[in-house]
């Protein structure tokens, strides 16, 4: 207890502000206890990543009708938007003159004007047998009909409107006993939120999208369009999972200090790290972007894995002996059709709630064949991370038990009038080719947690000056996204703990 108490005392006595800046407070007394920052040294090292994976942000896939309905994507993220209609459901109709010979059009109202009006493709299938699979983005084969559409700006309301001729009303009546679906694919269209959607004819007959499980019958599926970039759009984003060569970095620091090498399975306490400024070359692709970088890290104590075949359930449990934390329950893998699976976790008689990418709460979600996701829990206990993968007809449920929870430095330089002021050099924006950002927490763990695995995620967060529309942003980095680090540190007396 003496170390935390002494550090807190130093903060209170000196009036030190808790920011991400190097902490230069201290005293001879603290220094004598191996706690103070006296005798600070600085050293720079090159960084090498063993692996760099481009992943979608954590979050379970949204169920139909949940979250944000989007048209388009970006040059880094691609969306597939699925709409399902049920003409036999009288509650979805608004009748006009009941003249059945008008030309039917799909009408969409978007939340903002269009910067690129073209490039929208609409595909139609009738007689859909598996609605859930369709709304989940599963391939339906060749479409019966494909038409192109464009977006027209409405200057009065500053919105965009899409109108596309689809089919005549006699065909709608002919298929009145069959459901049909539309897919909107627009890889070259900068994403916009859809705020209204309907089918209309020339005499005011209107057909609204159907209902599935009491929710609107639309679904979104997102996919990555290229590795090596940090990107975001409406409700989705992607980050880089970087596995650094921590052994090489630990050895380089030991050599710099003239210390003997530390065994890979030891905790190295040779230094107290006060700052770790990471350098990265960036290419800001989206005008108006202003984002600060964060390097999130977590320490894995051990990993538990359970498997469940589609249509079955299996018990699971995980625990952390260090503090007695534990969880247990049942993994339920229901058949979702077309090779998909519907996943739920039960704890006793209750379902464990998860968060979607855009912060919605769900108690179940759909996995596609080959799909792997990181599933953050609502009311996360902080000592475990969940991952799910559907492969070869089985759900693989991975539970990483953490020795240290997820944490990241915020690049805060000061607080003025209750508002955070972020370090300029840590913000990627127009005209900036290189950033340097604080990652003290991640590198303290990498240097001092040799006996346990440290994972890191690199991702950007918007600052007040960011002006992109609908969160459409892209920042490209090189094959080695983090190329160097400069440490501000102090040697410790204690050394390595074997």
C-alpha positions as CSV (number, residue, x, y, z in Angstrom):
1,X,0.0,0.0,0.0
2,X,2.9,2.4,0.6
3,X,3.6,3.1,-3.1
4,X,0.0,4.3,-4.1
5,X,-0.3,6.3,-0.8
6,X,3.1,8.0,-1.4
7,X,2.2,8.8,-5.0
8,X,-1.1,10.2,-4.1
9,X,0.5,12.3,-1.3
10,X,3.0,13.8,-3.9
11,X,0.1,14.7,-6.2
12,X,-1.8,16.5,-3.4
13,X,1.2,18.3,-2.1
14,X,2.4,19.6,-5.5
15,X,-1.0,20.3,-7.1
16,X,-0.1,18.1,-10.0
17,X,-2.8,17.8,-12.7
18,X,-3.5,14.3,-13.9
19,X,-3.0,14.5,-17.6
20,X,-1.2,12.5,-20.3
21,X,1.8,14.8,-20.1
22,X,5.1,13.6,-18.6
23,X,4.8,13.7,-14.8
24,X,7.8,15.7,-13.5
25,X,6.7,16.2,-9.9
26,X,8.5,14.5,-7.0
27,X,11.0,15.0,-4.2
28,X,14.2,13.6,-2.8
29,X,12.1,11.7,-0.3
30,X,10.1,10.0,-3.0
31,X,13.2,9.4,-5.0
32,X,14.8,7.6,-2.0
33,X,11.9,5.2,-1.9
34,X,12.3,4.4,-5.6
35,X,9.0,6.3,-6.3
36,X,10.0,9.7,-7.6
37,X,10.8,10.9,-11.1
38,X,14.2,12.3,-10.3
39,X,17.0,11.3,-12.7
40,X,14.8,11.0,-15.7
41,X,16.3,9.6,-18.9
42,X,15.1,9.6,-22.4
43,X,15.6,7.0,-25.1
44,X,14.1,6.3,-28.6
45,X,13.7,2.9,-30.2
46,X,12.4,1.6,-33.5
47,X,9.2,-0.5,-33.4
48,X,8.4,-3.6,-35.3
49,X,4.9,-5.3,-35.5
50,X,4.8,-9.0,-35.7
51,X,1.2,-8.9,-36.9
52,X,-1.2,-6.1,-38.0
53,X,-4.8,-7.1,-38.5
54,X,-7.5,-4.8,-39.8
55,X,-10.7,-5.5,-37.8
56,X,-14.1,-4.0,-37.4
57,X,-14.8,-2.2,-34.2
58,X,-16.1,-4.4,-31.3
59,X,-19.9,-5.0,-31.2
60,X,-22.4,-7.7,-32.1
61,X,-24.3,-7.5,-35.4
62,X,-27.6,-5.6,-35.1
63,X,-30.8,-7.5,-35.5
64,X,-33.2,-6.5,-38.2
65,X,-34.7,-3.0,-37.6
66,X,-32.1,-2.1,-34.9
67,X,-29.6,0.7,-35.2
68,X,-29.0,2.9,-38.1
69,X,-30.3,2.3,-41.7
70,X,-27.7,3.4,-44.1
71,X,-27.2,3.8,-47.9
72,X,-23.7,3.6,-49.2
73,X,-20.4,3.3,-47.4
74,X,-16.9,4.6,-48.0
75,X,-13.7,3.7,-49.9
76,X,-12.7,1.7,-46.8
77,X,-16.0,0.2,-45.6
78,X,-18.8,-1.3,-47.8
79,X,-22.4,-1.8,-46.8
80,X,-25.2,-4.1,-48.1
81,X,-28.6,-2.8,-47.2
82,X,-31.5,-5.2,-47.4
83,X,-35.3,-4.3,-47.4
84,X,-38.1,-6.9,-47.2
85,X,-41.7,-6.3,-48.3
86,X,-44.8,-8.4,-47.6
87,X,-47.7,-7.3,-49.9
88,X,-50.0,-9.8,-48.2
89,X,-49.8,-7.9,-44.9
90,X,-52.6,-5.3,-45.2
91,X,-51.2,-3.3,-42.3
92,X,-48.2,-2.3,-44.5
93,X,-50.4,-0.7,-47.2
94,X,-51.7,2.8,-47.6
95,X,-54.2,2.8,-50.5
96,X,-54.8,5.7,-52.8
97,X,-57.3,5.4,-55.7
98,X,-56.7,1.6,-56.0
99,X,-55.8,2.0,-59.7
100,X,-53.5,-1.0,-60.2
101,X,-51.7,0.3,-63.3
102,X,-49.3,2.9,-61.9
103,X,-45.5,2.6,-62.2
104,X,-43.9,1.6,-58.9
105,X,-40.9,3.4,-57.5
106,X,-38.7,3.0,-54.5
107,X,-38.4,6.3,-52.5
108,X,-35.7,7.0,-50.0
109,X,-35.2,10.1,-47.9
110,X,-31.6,10.7,-46.7
111,X,-30.6,12.7,-43.6
112,X,-28.3,15.0,-45.6
113,X,-27.5,16.1,-49.1
114,X,-25.6,13.9,-51.5
115,X,-22.0,14.7,-52.4
116,X,-21.9,11.9,-55.0
117,X,-25.4,11.3,-56.4
118,X,-24.6,8.3,-58.7
119,X,-23.5,4.8,-58.2
120,X,-26.6,3.3,-56.5
121,X,-27.7,-0.2,-57.6
122,X,-31.0,-1.9,-56.5
123,X,-31.5,-5.6,-56.9
124,X,-34.8,-7.5,-56.5
125,X,-35.7,-11.0,-55.5
126,X,-39.3,-12.4,-55.1
127,X,-40.6,-15.4,-53.1
128,X,-37.9,-15.1,-50.4
129,X,-38.1,-18.2,-48.3
130,X,-35.6,-17.3,-45.5
131,X,-36.2,-13.7,-44.5
132,X,-33.7,-13.6,-41.6
133,X,-30.9,-14.9,-43.9
134,X,-31.8,-12.3,-46.5
135,X,-31.8,-9.4,-44.0
136,X,-28.4,-10.7,-42.7
137,X,-26.9,-10.2,-46.1
138,X,-26.6,-13.9,-47.2
139,X,-26.2,-14.3,-50.9
140,X,-29.5,-14.9,-52.7
141,X,-27.9,-15.8,-56.1
142,X,-28.6,-13.8,-59.2
143,X,-31.2,-11.0,-58.8
144,X,-34.4,-11.2,-60.9
145,X,-34.0,-7.5,-61.7
146,X,-31.4,-4.8,-61.2
147,X,-31.9,-1.1,-61.7
148,X,-29.7,2.0,-61.2
149,X,-30.7,5.0,-59.2
150,X,-29.4,8.5,-58.4
151,X,-29.7,10.8,-55.5
152,X,-31.2,14.3,-56.0
153,X,-30.6,17.0,-53.4
154,X,-33.5,18.9,-51.9
155,X,-32.0,22.4,-51.2
156,X,-35.0,23.5,-49.1
157,X,-34.6,20.7,-46.5
158,X,-30.9,20.0,-47.1
159,X,-31.7,16.3,-47.7
160,X,-31.1,13.8,-50.4
161,X,-33.9,11.8,-52.1
162,X,-33.5,8.6,-54.2
163,X,-36.3,7.5,-56.6
164,X,-35.9,4.4,-58.7
165,X,-38.5,2.8,-61.0
166,X,-38.8,-0.9,-60.1
167,X,-41.9,-2.6,-61.5
168,X,-45.5,-1.9,-62.3
169,X,-48.4,-2.4,-59.8
170,X,-49.8,-5.4,-61.7
171,X,-46.6,-7.3,-60.8
172,X,-46.9,-6.3,-57.1
173,X,-50.5,-7.7,-57.2
174,X,-49.3,-10.8,-59.0
175,X,-46.8,-11.4,-56.2
176,X,-49.2,-10.3,-53.5
177,X,-49.0,-13.8,-52.0
178,X,-45.2,-13.7,-52.1
179,X,-42.7,-11.7,-50.2
180,X,-40.0,-9.9,-52.1
181,X,-36.8,-8.1,-51.1
182,X,-34.6,-5.3,-52.4
183,X,-30.9,-4.9,-51.8
184,X,-29.2,-1.5,-52.1
185,X,-25.5,-1.7,-53.0
186,X,-23.6,1.6,-53.5
187,X,-19.9,1.1,-53.1
188,X,-19.1,4.5,-54.6
189,X,-21.7,6.5,-52.6
190,X,-20.6,8.2,-49.4
191,X,-22.8,6.9,-46.7
192,X,-26.0,8.7,-45.6
193,X,-28.6,7.7,-43.1
194,X,-32.0,6.6,-44.5
195,X,-34.8,8.3,-42.6
196,X,-37.7,7.1,-44.7
197,X,-38.3,4.3,-47.2
198,X,-41.4,3.2,-49.1
199,X,-42.7,1.9,-52.4
200,X,-45.2,4.2,-54.2
201,X,-47.1,4.3,-57.5
202,X,-48.5,7.1,-59.5
203,X,-51.9,7.1,-57.7
204,X,-50.7,7.3,-54.1
205,X,-50.7,3.6,-53.3
206,X,-47.9,3.1,-50.7
207,X,-46.3,-0.1,-49.5
208,X,-44.1,0.2,-46.4
209,X,-41.4,-2.4,-45.5
210,X,-42.7,-5.5,-43.7
211,X,-42.3,-6.6,-40.1
212,X,-40.2,-9.4,-38.8
213,X,-40.3,-10.4,-35.1
214,X,-42.2,-7.2,-34.5
215,X,-39.3,-5.0,-35.9
216,X,-38.9,-3.3,-39.2
217,X,-37.8,-5.7,-41.9
218,X,-34.4,-4.2,-42.9
219,X,-30.9,-5.3,-42.2
220,X,-27.3,-4.0,-42.6
221,X,-24.1,-5.9,-43.3
222,X,-20.7,-4.2,-43.4
223,X,-17.5,-5.5,-44.8
224,X,-13.9,-4.2,-45.0
225,X,-12.7,-2.9,-48.4
226,X,-9.0,-2.8,-47.6
227,X,-6.4,-3.4,-45.0
228,X,-4.1,-0.9,-43.3
229,X,-6.5,2.0,-42.8
230,X,-8.4,3.5,-39.8
231,X,-11.9,4.3,-41.0
232,X,-15.4,5.0,-39.8
233,X,-18.8,5.6,-41.1
234,X,-22.4,5.7,-39.8
235,X,-22.5,3.2,-36.9
236,X,-19.4,1.3,-38.0
237,X,-15.6,1.7,-38.0
238,X,-12.4,-0.3,-38.2
239,X,-9.2,-0.3,-36.3
240,X,-5.8,-2.0,-36.4
241,X,-4.9,-4.8,-34.0
242,X,-1.1,-4.5,-33.6
243,X,1.0,-7.2,-32.1
244,X,4.4,-5.6,-31.3
245,X,7.7,-7.4,-31.0
246,X,7.8,-6.8,-27.2
247,X,10.7,-9.2,-26.7
248,X,12.9,-7.1,-29.0
249,X,11.8,-3.9,-27.4
250,X,12.6,-5.2,-23.9
251,X,16.0,-6.4,-25.0
252,X,16.8,-3.0,-26.7
253,X,15.9,-1.2,-23.5
254,X,18.0,-3.5,-21.4
255,X,21.0,-2.9,-23.7
256,X,20.5,0.8,-23.5
257,X,20.6,0.6,-19.7
258,X,23.5,-1.8,-19.6
259,X,21.4,-4.4,-17.8
260,X,21.4,-8.1,-18.3
261,X,18.7,-9.7,-20.4
262,X,15.5,-10.6,-18.6
263,X,13.9,-14.0,-19.2
264,X,10.8,-13.9,-21.4
265,X,8.6,-15.3,-18.7
266,X,9.7,-12.7,-16.1
267,X,8.1,-9.4,-14.9
268,X,10.7,-6.7,-15.7
269,X,10.5,-3.8,-13.3
270,X,13.8,-2.2,-14.3
271,X,12.3,1.2,-15.1
272,X,9.4,3.4,-14.2
273,X,7.9,4.7,-17.4
274,X,6.6,8.3,-17.3
275,X,6.0,8.8,-21.0
276,X,5.9,6.8,-24.2
277,X,5.5,9.0,-27.3
278,X,4.8,6.8,-30.4
279,X,5.5,8.1,-33.9
280,X,3.4,7.2,-37.0
281,X,3.2,8.4,-40.6
282,X,-0.3,9.1,-41.7
283,X,-2.2,10.0,-44.9
284,X,-5.5,11.7,-44.1
285,X,-7.8,10.7,-47.0
286,X,-11.0,12.5,-45.9
287,X,-11.1,16.3,-45.9
288,X,-12.2,17.8,-42.6
289,X,-10.9,14.9,-40.5
290,X,-9.5,15.7,-37.1
291,X,-8.9,12.6,-34.9
292,X,-6.7,11.9,-32.0
293,X,-5.0,8.5,-31.8
294,X,-5.4,6.0,-29.0
295,X,-3.6,2.8,-28.3
296,X,-5.8,0.6,-26.2
297,X,-4.2,-2.3,-24.4
298,X,-5.1,-5.3,-22.2
299,X,-3.2,-8.1,-20.5
300,X,-4.4,-11.7,-21.0
301,X,-4.0,-14.0,-18.0
302,X,-5.4,-17.1,-19.8
303,X,-7.9,-18.1,-22.4
304,X,-11.0,-20.4,-22.1
305,X,-12.7,-21.9,-25.2
306,X,-16.1,-23.7,-25.6
307,X,-17.8,-25.1,-28.7
308,X,-21.5,-25.5,-29.6
309,X,-22.9,-27.1,-32.7
310,X,-25.7,-25.3,-34.5
311,X,-29.0,-26.3,-32.9
312,X,-27.4,-27.2,-29.5
313,X,-26.4,-25.6,-26.2
314,X,-23.4,-26.1,-24.0
315,X,-22.4,-25.0,-20.5
316,X,-19.4,-22.7,-20.0
317,X,-17.5,-21.1,-17.1
318,X,-14.5,-18.8,-16.6
319,X,-12.8,-17.6,-13.5
320,X,-9.9,-15.5,-12.3
321,X,-8.3,-17.1,-9.2
322,X,-6.4,-13.9,-8.3
323,X,-9.5,-12.2,-7.0
324,X,-12.2,-14.9,-7.1
325,X,-14.1,-13.3,-10.1
326,X,-16.1,-15.9,-12.0
327,X,-18.9,-16.3,-14.6
328,X,-20.8,-19.3,-15.8
329,X,-23.8,-20.0,-18.0
330,X,-25.1,-21.7,-21.2
331,X,-24.1,-21.0,-24.8
332,X,-27.2,-21.4,-27.0
333,X,-26.7,-21.8,-30.8
334,X,-30.0,-21.8,-32.6
335,X,-30.2,-22.5,-36.4
336,X,-30.8,-19.2,-38.2
337,X,-31.2,-20.7,-41.6
338,X,-28.9,-20.6,-44.7
339,X,-25.9,-21.6,-42.6
340,X,-26.3,-18.8,-40.1
341,X,-26.6,-19.3,-36.3
342,X,-28.5,-17.2,-33.7
343,X,-26.4,-16.9,-30.5
344,X,-27.4,-16.2,-27.0
345,X,-25.7,-16.5,-23.6
346,X,-27.7,-17.5,-20.6
347,X,-26.6,-16.9,-17.0
348,X,-29.1,-18.8,-14.9
349,X,-32.5,-17.9,-16.3
350,X,-31.3,-14.5,-17.6
351,X,-29.8,-13.6,-21.0
352,X,-26.5,-11.7,-20.9
353,X,-26.9,-8.4,-22.8
354,X,-24.4,-7.3,-25.5
355,X,-23.7,-4.0,-27.2
356,X,-23.9,-3.5,-31.0
357,X,-21.4,-1.4,-32.9
358,X,-23.6,1.7,-32.4
359,X,-24.3,1.2,-28.7
360,X,-27.7,-0.6,-28.9
361,X,-28.4,-3.4,-26.3
362,X,-29.2,-6.9,-27.6
363,X,-29.7,-10.2,-26.0
364,X,-29.1,-12.3,-29.1
365,X,-27.3,-11.8,-32.5
366,X,-26.8,-13.6,-35.8
367,X,-23.5,-15.0,-37.0
368,X,-22.7,-15.7,-40.6
369,X,-20.5,-18.6,-41.8
370,X,-16.9,-17.7,-41.2
371,X,-17.7,-14.5,-39.3
372,X,-15.8,-13.7,-36.2
373,X,-16.8,-10.9,-33.8
374,X,-15.7,-9.4,-30.5
375,X,-18.8,-9.1,-28.3
376,X,-18.6,-6.4,-25.6
377,X,-21.1,-7.0,-22.7
378,X,-23.4,-4.3,-21.4
379,X,-22.3,-3.7,-17.8
380,X,-18.9,-5.3,-18.7
381,X,-17.3,-6.7,-15.5
382,X,-13.9,-5.6,-16.8
383,X,-12.0,-8.8,-16.4
384,X,-12.9,-10.7,-19.6
385,X,-13.3,-10.2,-23.3
386,X,-15.7,-12.4,-25.4
387,X,-15.2,-13.5,-29.1
388,X,-17.4,-15.7,-31.3
389,X,-16.6,-17.5,-34.5
390,X,-18.9,-19.6,-36.7
391,X,-16.9,-22.2,-38.5
392,X,-17.6,-25.7,-39.9
393,X,-21.1,-25.7,-38.3
394,X,-19.9,-24.8,-34.8
395,X,-19.8,-21.7,-32.7
396,X,-16.4,-21.2,-31.1
397,X,-16.8,-19.1,-27.9
398,X,-13.5,-17.6,-26.7
399,X,-13.1,-16.0,-23.3
400,X,-9.9,-14.1,-22.7
401,X,-9.5,-13.7,-18.9
402,X,-7.7,-10.4,-18.3
403,X,-4.9,-9.8,-15.7
404,X,-5.3,-6.0,-16.5
405,X,-8.4,-4.4,-18.1
406,X,-8.6,-2.4,-21.3
407,X,-7.1,1.0,-21.0
408,X,-5.8,3.8,-23.2
409,X,-4.3,7.3,-22.9
410,X,-6.5,10.1,-24.1
411,X,-3.9,12.7,-25.3
412,X,-5.1,15.3,-22.9
413,X,-2.8,18.3,-22.5
414,X,-4.9,20.4,-20.2
415,X,-8.4,21.1,-19.0
416,X,-9.5,24.7,-19.7
417,X,-13.0,25.9,-18.5
418,X,-14.1,22.3,-18.1
419,X,-13.1,21.4,-21.7
420,X,-10.3,19.0,-22.6
421,X,-7.4,20.4,-24.7
422,X,-5.7,17.7,-26.7
423,X,-2.1,17.5,-27.7
424,X,-1.8,19.0,-31.2
425,X,0.9,16.6,-32.4
426,X,-1.4,13.6,-31.6
427,X,-4.2,14.7,-33.9
428,X,-4.3,13.5,-37.5
429,X,-5.9,16.1,-39.8
430,X,-5.6,17.8,-43.2
431,X,-2.0,18.7,-44.0
432,X,-0.5,16.5,-41.2
433,X,1.8,13.8,-42.4
434,X,3.0,12.5,-39.0
435,X,1.6,12.2,-35.5
436,X,3.2,11.5,-32.1
437,X,0.8,10.4,-29.4
438,X,1.1,9.2,-25.8
439,X,0.8,5.5,-25.2
440,X,2.3,5.2,-21.7
441,X,-0.2,2.7,-20.4
442,X,0.3,0.2,-23.3
443,X,4.1,0.3,-23.2
444,X,4.3,0.1,-19.4
445,X,2.4,-3.2,-19.8
446,X,4.5,-4.3,-22.7
447,X,7.8,-3.7,-20.8
448,X,6.7,-4.9,-17.4
449,X,4.4,-7.8,-18.2
450,X,6.8,-10.2,-19.9
451,X,5.1,-13.2,-18.3
452,X,1.7,-12.3,-19.8
453,X,0.5,-11.5,-23.3
454,X,-0.3,-7.8,-24.0
455,X,-2.7,-7.0,-26.9
456,X,-3.1,-3.5,-28.4
457,X,-5.7,-1.9,-30.7
458,X,-4.9,1.4,-32.5
459,X,-8.0,3.6,-33.3
460,X,-8.9,7.3,-33.8
461,X,-11.4,9.4,-31.9
462,X,-12.9,12.6,-33.3
463,X,-12.0,16.0,-31.7
464,X,-14.1,19.2,-31.7
465,X,-12.6,20.5,-35.0
466,X,-13.6,17.4,-37.0
467,X,-16.1,18.4,-39.7
468,X,-16.7,15.2,-41.7
469,X,-20.3,14.3,-42.5
470,X,-21.9,11.3,-40.9
471,X,-18.6,10.2,-39.4
472,X,-17.2,9.3,-42.9
473,X,-13.4,9.3,-42.2
474,X,-10.4,7.4,-43.5
475,X,-6.7,7.6,-42.4
476,X,-4.2,5.4,-44.1
477,X,-1.0,4.1,-42.4
478,X,1.9,2.1,-43.6
479,X,2.6,-1.6,-43.3
480,X,4.4,-0.8,-40.0
481,X,1.8,1.6,-38.6
482,X,3.8,2.4,-35.4
483,X,7.4,3.0,-36.4
484,X,9.1,4.4,-33.3
485,X,8.7,5.3,-29.6
486,X,10.5,7.7,-27.3
487,X,10.5,6.8,-23.6
488,X,10.9,9.1,-20.7
489,X,11.8,6.9,-17.8
490,X,13.6,6.4,-14.5
491,X,15.7,3.4,-13.4
492,X,14.3,1.4,-10.6
493,X,16.1,-0.3,-7.8
494,X,13.9,-3.4,-7.6
495,X,14.8,-4.8,-11.0
496,X,13.3,-8.0,-12.5
497,X,11.0,-10.3,-10.5
498,X,11.6,-13.9,-11.5
